[in-house]
Amino acid sequence: MKNEIQVGHEPKQNWFIKMIKKYPLITFTIGFLLLGQLVAVVASYFADKSLFIERYGLNIWFWAIGIPIIYFFQWLLVVYVASKLPREKLKQKFLRHPVATIILFILFITDLPYRLAEYGGGGGWFETILYYGFLAFLWWLLVCWISSKIFKKQRFQWHWYQKAIEKIFIFLPIAYKIVFGLILAIIIFFIIFYLITVVFKYSGQDLKMLFS
């Protein structure tokens, strides 16, 4: 009698958990922005409840529930775009559409200072850069799609542009992680400083005596 060997199949992983593991940097960035918004709203509410209701016109619970929902849908959108455009495919798209890339990049750089002046107050410059950068990226995808329908073959091939794209794809992820890490370190430092000086009422003399 032949022995039948049953090969066990690994249980399918939850899609949400799978995407978190596949795109940890995207998840961590949006989670960081979400936490910042929640902290700002809660701090504003407890600082002056009447002014908060007068300014925003809604109960704190609306914002406490609504903000995570909004950021969750933003995470879904970013993850969806990232899943449809893996690294090599995205690089080829940049190489195939140099004119659209250069024009939209110049428009983004020239418009960004006005966006930062309008929406980047109170330390929100990091989120403003990411938000308008992603919007510019979506416009770039639309322009590339229209261009690919009109021009079936690549019209321009510039060696300097290809080298620039290659270097950007190598160094930009590293630079982003460094900048993001520095921002987190600065925020953690200020949180600790705030807890020590405001919440626990420690002064410089107290700290000197504590560590002496």
C-alpha positions in Angstrom: 0.0 0.0 0.0 1.4 3.4 -1.0 1.8 6.0 1.6 0.3 9.3 0.6 2.3 12.3 1.7 0.1 15.3 2.3 1.9 18.5 1.9 0.5 21.1 4.2 -0.2 24.5 2.7 0.8 27.6 4.7 -2.2 29.6 5.7 -2.8 32.7 3.6 -1.6 35.8 5.4 -4.0 38.7 5.9 -3.7 41.2 3.1 -3.4 44.1 5.5 -0.6 42.5 7.5 1.1 41.4 4.3 1.1 45.0 2.9 2.5 46.4 6.2 5.4 43.9 6.1 6.0 44.6 2.4 5.9 48.4 2.7 7.2 49.2 6.2 8.6 52.6 5.3 5.3 53.7 3.8 3.4 52.4 6.8 5.7 53.9 9.3 5.7 57.3 7.6 1.9 57.5 7.4 1.6 56.2 10.9 4.0 58.9 12.1 1.9 61.6 10.3 -1.3 60.2 11.8 0.1 60.3 15.3 1.3 63.9 14.8 -2.2 65.0 13.7 -3.9 63.2 16.6 -1.5 64.7 19.1 -2.0 68.2 17.6 -5.8 67.8 17.7 -5.9 66.4 21.3 -3.5 69.0 22.5 -5.5 71.8 20.9 -8.7 70.5 22.4 -7.4 70.2 26.0 -5.6 73.6 25.7 -8.9 75.4 25.1 -12.0 73.4 24.5 -14.3 76.3 23.7 -11.8 77.7 21.1 -11.4 74.2 19.6 -15.2 73.8 19.1 -15.5 77.4 17.8 -12.6 76.9 15.3 -13.4 73.4 14.1 -17.1 73.3 14.9 -17.2 69.6 15.7 -16.8 67.3 18.7 -13.3 65.9 19.5 -14.6 62.4 18.9 -15.4 63.2 15.3 -11.7 64.1 14.7 -10.4 61.2 16.8 -12.3 58.8 14.6 -12.2 60.7 11.3 -8.5 61.4 11.1 -7.4 57.7 11.4 -10.0 56.8 8.7 -8.6 59.5 6.4 -5.0 58.4 6.9 -6.0 54.7 6.4 -7.4 55.5 3.0 -4.3 57.5 2.2 -2.2 54.5 3.2 -4.4 52.2 0.9 -3.9 54.6 -2.0 -0.1 54.9 -1.6 0.3 51.1 -1.1 -1.8 50.4 -4.2 0.3 52.7 -6.3 3.5 51.2 -4.9 2.2 47.6 -5.6 1.5 48.6 -9.2 4.8 50.3 -9.7 7.7 48.2 -8.3 11.1 49.7 -8.3 12.4 48.6 -11.7 9.1 49.3 -13.5 9.0 52.8 -12.0 12.6 53.4 -13.1 11.8 52.4 -16.6 8.9 54.8 -16.7 11.1 57.7 -15.5 13.6 56.8 -18.2 10.9 56.6 -20.9 9.4 60.0 -20.1 12.3 62.5 -19.6 10.4 65.6 -20.8 7.4 65.1 -18.6 9.6 64.3 -15.6 11.7 67.4 -16.0 8.8 69.8 -16.6 6.7 68.5 -13.7 9.7 68.4 -11.4 10.4 72.1 -12.2 6.7 73.0 -11.6 6.8 71.1 -8.3 10.0 72.8 -7.1 8.8 76.3 -8.0 5.3 75.8 -6.5 6.5 74.1 -3.3 7.7 77.3 -1.4 4.2 78.8 -1.8 2.6 75.5 -0.5 5.0 75.5 2.5 4.2 79.1 3.3 0.5 78.4 3.2 0.2 75.0 4.8 3.6 74.2 6.3 3.2 76.3 9.5 3.5 74.8 12.9 6.0 72.1 11.8 3.8 70.7 9.1 6.4 71.2 6.3 7.4 67.5 6.2 3.8 66.4 5.7 3.3 69.2 3.1 6.3 68.1 1.1 5.1 64.5 1.1 1.5 65.4 0.3 2.2 67.7 -2.6 5.1 65.4 -3.8 2.6 62.5 -4.0 0.0 64.7 -5.9 2.7 65.8 -8.3 3.7 62.1 -8.7 0.0 61.2 -9.6 -0.1 64.0 -12.2 3.2 62.8 -13.6 1.7 59.3 -13.9 -1.3 60.7 -15.8 1.0 62.7 -18.1 3.1 59.7 -18.8 0.0 57.6 -19.6 -1.2 60.2 -22.0 2.2 60.5 -23.6 2.5 56.8 -24.0 -0.8 56.8 -25.9 0.4 59.5 -28.2 4.0 58.6 -28.7 4.5 54.9 -29.1 8.3 55.1 -29.2 10.6 57.0 -27.0 11.6 60.2 -28.7 14.4 61.5 -26.4 17.4 59.5 -24.9 19.7 61.7 -22.9 22.8 60.1 -21.3 23.0 62.7 -18.5 19.3 62.2 -17.7 19.7 58.4 -17.5 22.7 58.7 -15.2 20.8 61.2 -13.0 17.8 58.8 -12.7 20.1 55.9 -11.8 21.8 57.9 -9.0 18.4 59.1 -7.7 17.1 55.6 -7.4 20.2 54.6 -5.5 20.6 57.6 -3.1 17.0 58.9 -2.6 15.7 56.0 -0.5 18.8 56.2 1.7 18.5 60.0 2.0 14.8 59.7 2.9 15.6 57.2 5.7 18.3 59.5 7.1 16.1 62.6 7.0 13.1 60.7 8.5 15.3 59.2 11.2 16.6 62.7 12.1 13.1 64.1 12.3 12.0 61.3 14.6 15.1 61.8 16.8 14.4 65.5 17.1 10.7 64.9 17.9 11.5 62.3 20.5 14.1 64.7 22.1 11.5 67.5 22.3 8.9 65.1 23.7 11.3 63.9 26.5 12.3 67.6 27.1 8.6 68.5 27.4 7.8 65.7 29.8 10.8 66.5 32.0 10.3 70.3 32.2 6.5 70.7 31.9 4.9 67.5 33.1 7.4 66.4 35.8 8.4 70.1 36.6 12.2 69.4 36.6 14.5 72.3 36.3 18.1 72.5 35.2 19.2 72.5 38.8 17.1 69.4 39.5 18.7 67.6 36.6 22.2 68.6 37.7 21.5 67.2 41.2 19.9 64.0 39.7 23.0 63.1 37.6 25.6 64.3 40.0 
